[in-house]
Amino acid sequence: VLHGDEVPERLVDYATFQWQRASVQRFIALSAKQSG
């Protein structure tokens, strides 16, 4: 979805919102820290 796939606008909005959640951002930061 975030790479320009053709999906309904509501799905784009939902996916974008989910990636901005604090819990997701903490998980991404932790994963990046552990991998390198």
N, C-alpha and C positions, 0 to 999 in steps of 0.2 A: 504494500500500500504506500509506504513512504518512498518508494523508488519509482513512482509514476505509473504503477499498474492501474488499469482501467477498472474502477470500482465506483459504486454510488458515493456521492458526496458525503452522505451521512456516515458511511463506513470510514472514509478518510478522516472526518472530524473525530470519530470515536477512537481510531487508532492513534491519531496525533495526541489526543487528550490522555490516553493511557500511557504513552511514552513519557509524558510530563509528570506523571504521578511521583510523589516523593519516594514511595517504596520501590518503584522501578528504577529511579535514578540511583538510589542506594545500592541496589543489586548490581547495576551496571558498573558503578564505581568499585564495588567490592570485587567483581569479576575481573575488571581491568587491573586492579591492584594485585590480585592473585596470579594473573597470567604474565605479569611482566614488570 
